[in-house]
């Protein structure tokens, strides 16, 4: 009975941690919650971008999005899209999904938390969370209201300014920023600003992914 209770607790803890990471990564643009920002997806291996994210409640975090690999999926090009958040209760969290452009959802989902071994999520679990959803094209969700120059800690960019059709937020997109083109997003509940453009992104997943096991969440990470 104790083992069953412990397992239930771990599954619940994992779900909460994953939901929290997805919430931090999403810009609150009034659409269905997604872990990947809406922009113009341009998957170039090695490309990445770092953002400061802040909610209206004052919570701040830094998120790095990067394309770290390429893999053939049923004869089509699939790209490993990875994002990293740090500073949570379990340390650095890395989520990696295999995306085929044009597909509705990811083909694989791998997660690593706080120095623990990486785990591959069962797809019946992956399809039910925001982490397995393919990125949205902002051009299908918003209207282009003109070209503007936007200055961020990463530099000054000439951007196309998109305003969500439902009035929930604005996104500024530049062709010089990959993999989503997003330079700035402003929503009702949160904002995201580009702080660094990455041109040499590498996979942060360390070790061979193992099948999802919630008990691994409770193991102490190895000492450095």
N, C-alpha and C positions, 0 to 999 in steps of 0.2 A: 504493500500500500504506500509506504514511504517513497519507494522508487517511482511509483506512478505519480505521486504528488510532485516530486522533484522534476519529473519529465514535463508535467503540465506547466509548472512554473517556468521552466526554461523556454518552452515554446511560446508562452505568453511574453516573457522577457524579450525574446528574439523579435516577436511581432512588434512590440512597442519600440524597440531600438530601430527597427527598419522603418517604421512609420515616422519616427522622429527624424531620421536622416532624410527621408523623402520630403518631409515638411520643411526642413531647413533648406533643402536644395531647390524647392519650388518657389516661384516668385509671387504667388498669390494673384495671378492675372485673371481670376474669375472663371477659369476653365477647370475641367476635371484635373485633380491633382496629378502632377507628373514630376519625375525626378530630373528630367532633362529639360532645359529651357527651350522655349519656342524661338526659333530663329530661321536661318537658311542653312541647312545642314550641308557641310562640305568636309567629308571625312578624308583627311590627308594624314597618313600614318606619321606620327611624330609631332603633329600639331596639337596645341593645347592653349588654354587660357585660364587665368586665375582671377577669381572675383571675390570682392567683399560683399557679403549679404547682410542686410539689417532689416529687422521687422519693426513695425510701428511700436511694439512693446519694448524696444531697446535691445533685443537679442542680436548679437553679432557673430558671424562665423566667416571663415574663409573656405572657399570651395575651388578645387582645380578640376577642370574637365579636360580630357585628352584622348586622342585616338592612338592606341598603343599596339595595334596589330591588325592583320588582315587574314581572313580565312574563307575558303570556298564553301558555300552552303547550297547544295543541290544545283551546282553549276553557276551560282551567282556570287558576286563579291559580298562578303560579310566583313564588318569592321568591329574590332573590339573597342568599345567606348568605355572609358574608365573615369570615375570621379572619386575624389578624395576629400574627406572632411577630417578636421582634427579638433582636439580640445574637449571631446565628449567624455562621459564618465568611464568609457571603456577604451579611451585613447583614440588613435587614428583609425578611421574606418574607410575601407576601400571597397567600392562596388564596381564590378566590371560586367558589361553585357555585350553579347554578340548581336549586332544589328545588321540586317539586310535592308538597304534603302528601299523604301516603298512597301515593306512588310509592316503589318499592324503591330507586331510585338517582337520582342527579342527572342533569339534562338537558344541562348544560354545565359545563365546568371551566376556569377561567382562573387562571393563576399568574404572579406577578411577584416577582423576587428581586433584591435589592441595587441598585435603581435601573435595572435592565435593562428592555428593552421587555417588556410583558406578552405571554404566549403562551396560546393556547387549546389545551387538550389534546385529541387525538383521543379519541373516546369509547371506542374499543376499548382504549385505555390507561386512560382514566378509570374505566371499570367495573371494572378490575382492581386499583384501589388504594383505600385507605381514604377518600381525599378525595372520592370520588364516591358514598359511601354515605349514604343519608338518615338523619336522626337517629332514634334509638330512643326510644320512649315508656317511661319508667321504670316506669309502672304495669303494663306487660306483663312486666317483668323482675323486679320486686321486690314485697315486701309492705309495706303501710303499717303502721308500728308506733306511730303517734301523732303528736301535734302538739308541737313544741318551739320555744323561742325561741333563735335563733342570732345571736350578735354577731360581726361581721367588720369589717374596716376600712371597709366601705361602709355600716355601720350595723347596727341590730338588726332582725331579721325573724322573723315568725311562720311557721314552716315545717312542712310535712308531712315526716315522717322515713320514708324508704323503705330497706329492707334487702334486698339482693339475695338471691334465692331460693337461689342456690348458695353463699351465705355469703361472697362475695368482697369485699363492701364496702357502704357506706352512702351515701345521697344525701339532702340536705335541700333541699326545693323550696318556693319562695314564688311566689304569683301576682303579686307586685309586681316580679319580676325577669324580664326578657325578654332574649333570645328562648327560653331553655330553662328558666327558672325556677330554675336551680341556684344555691344560695347556698353550698353546701359539698359536697364529695365526698371520701370517704376510702376508699381501696382498700388492698390488700396491698402494692402497689409504689409508690403515689404518692398525693398529695392535691391538692385544688384548692380555693381559697378566694376568694370574691368580694371584690374591692377597690374596684370603682367601678361604678355604674349609669350607663349612657350613654343619653341621650334625644335626641341630635342627631347620630347616627352618619352619616358620609358615606363614600362609596366612596373607598378608598385606592389603587385601581388607577389608574395614571397612563399615559395614552397609549392608542392603539387596539390591541387585541389582535391579534397576528399568529399564523399557523399555527405549531404547535410545530416548533422547529428547534433541536436540541441544540447546534449550533455557537454559537448566541447565548449559551449559558451561559458560554462562554469569553471573550466580549467584555468589555472593561473598561467599567464604567458611566460615563456622562458626568460630567464634573467639575461640581460645584455652583458 
